[in-house]
Amino acid sequence: MIGFFLLLFVIELTFLYFISRLSIRELFYCLRIFFRSDKVVFIFITIIFFPGTVIHELSHFIVAIFLLLKVREIHIFPQFEKNFIKLGRVIYEKKDVLRGIIVGIAPIIIGLIIFFWISKLHIFFIENLWLKIFMFYLIFVISTTMFSSRQDLIDLGYLLPITIILIVFLYLFQIDLLGFLTQPKLIAVTVDFVYDVNVYLGISIAVHTVMLFFLFSVKKLFKS
């Protein structure tokens, strides 16, 4: 059971990464149909994704502080550079690869925790329509902005050799990590978390799919 949920989690997270990138690109193109200025389009995109940007950068910041890494700069407001916009940025002192990876994937971890929290609110049973719409909007912006920057994703390439080293270390010193991880209570908590997160990853994918259908329809209408 847990193996199936974990596999589904990996598939959904991977698919969400690509479909969220596509959503941003198509949103940009559609906004350019109505606003000829790239800068105006950038401003609209910044406003739309601002809550997600704040969560993303604060995730980097909080985890870096927690791991005793010195944060030099944090920007949550956009910076325009020629024809490119940086929605946010955290510059911190990198001391080792492992902590760099953890800080790099912090927005994904925090995003998944927020999804788990949202699942406990049972948004489908919320009677307030505007609150329900806001929750779906929050799911959309978090699922779009929680993925790390290109450099953070490059750092993830170090994760495989680190994992191999950890496995060798556990084997040499006969540490029964598997026995700890297979405890019934821990498995039950993990299944509960992964199941709820999978549901909201699925909802995120559905929201992006509906949005893409709408954006493609708009492009086709105005190009015809």
N, C-alpha and C positions, 0 to 999 in steps of 0.2 A: 504493500500500500504506500509506504513512505517513498519507496523507490519510484513509483509511478508519479507521485505528486512532485518529487524533485525533478524528474525528467520533464514534466509538463512545465514546471517553473522555469527551467533553462530555456525551453523552446519559446515560451511566451515572452520572456524577458528579451531574448534575442530578436524575436519578431517585432516586439514593441520598439526596440532601438531603431530598426530600419524604417518602420512605418511612421514613427515620430519625426525622423529626419525628413521623410517625404512630405509630411504634413507642413512642416515649417517652410520647405521650399515652395510648395504649391500655394500656401497662404501668401507668401511674398509675391509670387507671380500674379495672383488674383488681385491683390491690393494694388499692384502696379497698373492694372487695367483702369482703376478708378482714380489713382493718384500717380501722376507722371513723375513725381519727384521721389527718388530713392530715399532721401532723407525723411520725407513725410511717412513713407512706408515703414522705415526703421523705427520711427517714433511710435507708430501704431503697434508694431510687433513688440516693442519694448513695454508699452502699456499693458498689452494682452498678457505677456509672460512675466510681468514684474513680480507677482507673488512667488512664482516658481523660481525666479532668479534669486530672490531674497533667501528662500529656503536652501537653494543650492549652495550659495556662497557662505551662508551661516553654517551649513553642514561642514564644509571644508574648515572654516574658522574654528568651530567648537572642537572638532576632532583633533585638529592640529594643536590647539591649546591643551587638550586632554593628554595628548602624547608628548607634551613638554617640548613642542617645536615652536620656535619664535616666529610669530606672524609679523611680517614687515608692512604689508599693506592689505586693505580689504576695500573693494569697490562693489557696491550693489546698484549703483546708477550707471547707465550706459556711457560708453566712451566711443565717440565717432572718430574713425581713422580712415580718411579718404572715402572709399566706397564700402567700408566694412564697419560693423558695429560689434563691440564687445559688451554683452549684457552685464557681465560682472567678472570680478577677478579677485583671487586671494593669492598673495605672494608670501610664502613662508620659507623658513630656513630648512632645507632638506639635509638630513644627517645620515640617513640610511634608507635602503631600498624598501624594506618592509613597512616602515612607518609612512614612507611616501606613497606606497600602494594603498594603505588603509585610508590615508587622507584623500587620495584620489578617488576612491570608490565610496567615500562617505555620503555624497548626495544620493547614491543608489540605495544605500543602507537606510538612510533617514527616510527616503521616499517610500520604501517598502514598509517601514514602521508606521508611517502616516497612513498608508493603505490599510494596514492591520487595524489601526485606530478607527479609521472611517468605517471599516467593516463592522466594528462593535457598535456603531451608531445606527446601523440598519437604515441606511438612507432611503431604501425603497418603501419604508413604513413611516417616513417623516411626512406629517400632514401639511407643513408649511411649504408651499410650492416654491417660493423664492429661495428658501434655505436649501431645498432639494436641488434647484438649478445651480446654486452656488457650489454645492458639494460636487456636482458633475463638472463644473468649471474647474474646481480645485484639482480633481482627478486628472483632467486634461492637461493643465499647466504643469503639474508635478510630473506626470508621465512623460512630458515633452522635455522638461529641463533637468530631470534628475540624472541623466546620463552625463558622464564626465567629459572633459575636454579631450581633444586628440592626444595631447601629451600624457594625460592621466591614463588613457587607454593603452598608450605605448608602454607605460610603466607596468601595466598588467602582464606584459610579456615576461616579466621576471617572476611572476607568480608560479609558473610551472617548475622551474628549477628549485625554487624555495620549497615547494610542496614535496618534491623528490628528496631534498635534503632532510626535511622533517620526517618523512617516512623512514628513511635510512636511520635517522637518529632514534626514532621510536623502536625500530627493529633491534638496533645494536644494544640499547639499554633495556630492552624487554619491557617497555611501558605499554600497558594494556589500555590504550586509548579507545579501541573498539568496544571493549567491555563497558567503559564509561558511557560511550555514545549510544549504546544499545539498551540502556536502562529504560524500563517501561515508562516511567514518569517523564523522562526527557524526550522519549519518542512521541508520547502523547502531546506534549507541549509543541514539539516541532511540527507534528502533523496538523495541529490546530492552526498554527501560524502560517505554514506553507499553504494550507487549503484556503484560508481566508485571503491571503495575498494573491494566490492564483486566480481567485474569483475577480479581484479588482484589477489584476493585470489583464484579464479577459475583458472586463468592462472598458478599460483604457483602450485596448485594441479596437473594441466595437465603436467607441467614441471617435477614434481617429479614422476608422473606416467610413463612418457616416459623414464625417467632416470632409474627407477626401472625395467622396461621391458628390457632395455639394459643391466643392471647389472645382472638380472636373466639369460638372454641369455648367457652372458659371463661365468657365473658360470656353467651353464649347459654344455656349449661347452667344457670347460676345465676339467670338472669332468667326461665327457663321454669318 
